[in-house]
Amino acid sequence: MRDIKMDLLSVEILTNRLKLKPVSMAYKEEMFSEFTEDITKYMCPRSPQHISETEAFIENAILDLAKGSDLRLVILKKDSQEFLGCAGLHGMLGKIPEFGIWLKKSAHGYKYGLEAIAGIKNWADKNLDYEYFLYPVERENIPSRKIPEALDGKIIREYEYKKTNRNILNFVEYRIDKNSNG
């Protein structure tokens, strides 16, 4: 892998409509208010109960950026700088990094998720030495499943995750190869 540790804190990825840049405290209010129970329905983490949880997440994300292990970005509309959500590439110190993304409710349905993940993949193709990407997603989350499928992702495994005593998530994990669309 190329040594990009110092660059992660200043990475900026531009797509047709989006600007992705490292998470920071400047977005804590929006992250806290938009990462709701409805948004986390199909995700492992729960929505934060207090803004201090969001602040702790951001602090850890900045440490991960500094270590070069995870690329954690906010997603903004390029023209207005409106906050749309967060995306990331986790496990970058290994050969099989994993995508993650969430968008605020009002940003759903505009294909911002696909555009953000494709933008991160294009950046990674130029900057990382990897075997392939993983994209885990809850089986019932059809809109999110369309993202890896649009990038020629193939399901390589399925597993359950016990989120709470009453809630079990059923994940499918996609493999997205280097030569896939993006």
C-alpha positions as CSV (number, residue, x, y, z in Angstrom):
1,M,0.0,0.0,0.0
2,R,1.2,3.5,-0.8
3,D,2.1,5.5,2.3
4,I,-0.7,7.9,2.5
5,K,-1.0,8.3,6.2
6,M,-0.3,12.0,6.3
7,D,-2.6,12.6,3.3
8,L,-5.7,11.2,4.9
9,L,-6.3,14.3,7.0
10,S,-6.4,16.4,3.9
11,V,-8.0,14.1,1.4
12,E,-10.7,15.7,-0.7
13,I,-12.7,13.7,-3.3
14,L,-14.8,15.5,-5.8
15,T,-17.5,13.9,-8.0
16,N,-20.0,15.4,-10.3
17,R,-22.3,16.6,-7.5
18,L,-20.4,15.8,-4.3
19,K,-17.4,16.9,-2.2
20,L,-16.1,14.4,0.3
21,K,-13.7,15.5,3.0
22,P,-12.5,14.2,6.4
23,V,-14.9,14.3,9.3
24,S,-14.4,17.1,11.7
25,M,-16.1,18.7,14.7
26,A,-17.5,21.3,12.2
27,Y,-20.2,18.7,11.3
28,K,-21.0,17.3,14.8
29,E,-24.4,19.0,15.1
30,E,-25.6,17.7,11.7
31,M,-24.1,14.2,12.2
32,F,-25.8,14.0,15.6
33,S,-29.2,15.2,14.4
34,E,-29.3,13.2,11.2
35,F,-27.9,9.8,12.4
36,T,-31.3,8.9,13.7
37,E,-32.9,5.6,14.7
38,D,-34.5,5.4,11.3
39,I,-31.2,5.8,9.6
40,T,-29.5,3.1,11.8
41,K,-32.3,0.6,11.3
42,Y,-30.2,-1.6,9.0
43,M,-26.8,-0.7,10.6
44,C,-24.8,-2.1,13.5
45,P,-24.3,1.1,15.4
46,R,-27.2,2.7,17.1
47,S,-28.1,6.4,16.9
48,P,-26.4,8.5,19.5
49,Q,-28.4,9.5,22.5
50,H,-26.2,12.5,23.3
51,I,-24.0,14.7,21.2
52,S,-21.0,13.6,23.3
53,E,-21.3,10.2,21.5
54,T,-21.0,11.9,18.2
55,E,-18.0,14.0,19.4
56,A,-16.3,10.7,20.6
57,F,-16.9,9.2,17.2
58,I,-15.4,12.2,15.4
59,E,-12.3,12.2,17.7
60,N,-11.8,8.4,17.0
61,A,-12.3,9.0,13.3
62,I,-9.6,11.7,13.3
63,L,-7.2,9.4,15.1
64,D,-7.9,6.7,12.5
65,L,-7.3,9.2,9.7
66,A,-4.0,10.1,11.3
67,K,-3.0,6.4,11.7
68,G,-4.0,5.8,8.0
69,S,-6.3,2.9,9.0
70,D,-9.6,4.4,8.0
71,L,-10.8,7.1,5.6
72,R,-13.8,8.7,7.2
73,L,-15.5,11.4,5.2
74,V,-18.4,13.8,5.3
75,I,-20.5,13.9,2.2
76,L,-21.4,17.4,1.0
77,K,-23.3,18.8,-2.0
78,K,-20.6,20.4,-4.1
79,D,-22.6,23.4,-5.0
80,S,-24.2,24.3,-1.6
81,Q,-21.9,22.5,0.9
82,E,-25.1,21.0,2.4
83,F,-24.2,18.0,4.7
84,L,-25.6,14.8,3.3
85,G,-24.0,12.1,5.4
86,C,-20.8,10.1,6.0
87,A,-18.9,7.5,4.1
88,G,-15.7,5.6,4.8
89,L,-13.2,3.1,3.8
90,H,-12.2,0.9,6.8
91,G,-9.3,-1.4,7.3
92,M,-7.0,0.3,4.8
93,L,-3.8,-1.1,6.4
94,G,-4.8,-4.5,5.1
95,K,-5.5,-5.7,1.6
96,I,-9.3,-5.9,1.8
97,P,-10.7,-2.6,2.9
98,E,-14.5,-2.2,3.6
99,F,-16.9,0.5,2.5
100,G,-19.4,2.1,4.8
101,I,-21.9,4.8,4.2
102,W,-25.0,6.5,5.6
103,L,-27.1,9.4,4.2
104,K,-29.5,11.6,6.0
105,K,-33.2,10.8,5.3
106,S,-33.8,13.8,3.0
107,A,-30.8,12.8,0.8
108,H,-32.2,9.3,0.0
109,G,-33.3,8.5,-3.5
110,Y,-30.9,10.8,-5.4
111,K,-28.1,8.2,-5.9
112,Y,-25.7,10.2,-3.7
113,G,-24.6,7.0,-2.0
114,L,-23.5,5.4,-5.3
115,E,-21.8,8.6,-6.4
116,A,-19.9,8.8,-3.0
117,I,-18.8,5.2,-3.0
118,A,-17.8,5.3,-6.6
119,G,-15.7,8.4,-5.9
120,I,-14.0,6.8,-2.9
121,K,-13.3,3.7,-5.1
122,N,-11.8,5.8,-7.8
123,W,-9.6,7.6,-5.3
124,A,-8.5,4.2,-3.8
125,D,-7.8,2.8,-7.3
126,K,-5.2,5.6,-7.7
127,N,-3.8,5.6,-4.1
128,L,-4.1,2.1,-2.6
129,D,-2.7,-1.4,-3.3
130,Y,-5.7,-3.6,-2.4
131,E,-7.0,-7.0,-3.5
132,Y,-10.7,-6.1,-3.5
133,F,-13.3,-4.2,-1.4
134,L,-16.0,-5.5,0.9
135,Y,-19.4,-3.9,1.1
136,P,-21.6,-5.4,3.9
137,V,-25.2,-4.5,3.8
138,E,-28.4,-5.7,5.5
139,R,-30.3,-8.0,3.2
140,E,-33.5,-6.0,3.3
141,N,-31.8,-2.7,2.6
142,I,-32.5,-2.8,-1.1
143,P,-31.5,0.8,-1.9
144,S,-28.1,0.3,-0.3
145,R,-27.6,-3.1,-2.0
146,K,-27.9,-1.3,-5.3
147,I,-24.6,0.5,-4.7
148,P,-22.3,-2.6,-4.8
149,E,-24.4,-4.2,-7.5
150,A,-23.9,-1.1,-9.7
151,L,-20.2,-1.5,-9.1
152,D,-20.3,-5.2,-10.3
153,G,-20.2,-6.4,-6.7
154,K,-20.8,-10.1,-6.0
155,I,-22.2,-11.6,-2.8
156,I,-19.4,-13.7,-1.2
157,R,-21.0,-14.5,2.2
158,E,-24.1,-14.0,4.4
159,Y,-24.2,-13.7,8.2
160,E,-26.3,-12.6,11.1
161,Y,-25.5,-9.8,13.5
162,K,-27.4,-9.5,16.8
163,K,-28.0,-5.8,17.2
164,T,-30.2,-5.9,20.3
165,N,-32.0,-8.6,22.2
166,R,-34.9,-8.3,19.8
167,N,-33.2,-7.3,16.6
168,I,-31.1,-9.5,14.4
169,L,-29.6,-8.1,11.2
170,N,-29.1,-10.4,8.2
171,F,-26.1,-9.2,6.2
172,V,-24.9,-10.0,2.7
173,E,-21.3,-9.1,2.0
174,Y,-20.3,-8.0,-1.5
175,R,-16.9,-8.2,-3.1
176,I,-16.1,-5.4,-5.4
177,D,-13.0,-6.0,-7.6
178,K,-10.5,-3.5,-8.9
179,N,-11.7,-3.8,-12.5
180,S,-15.3,-3.0,-11.6
181,N,-17.2,0.1,-12.8
182,G,-16.8,3.2,-10.8
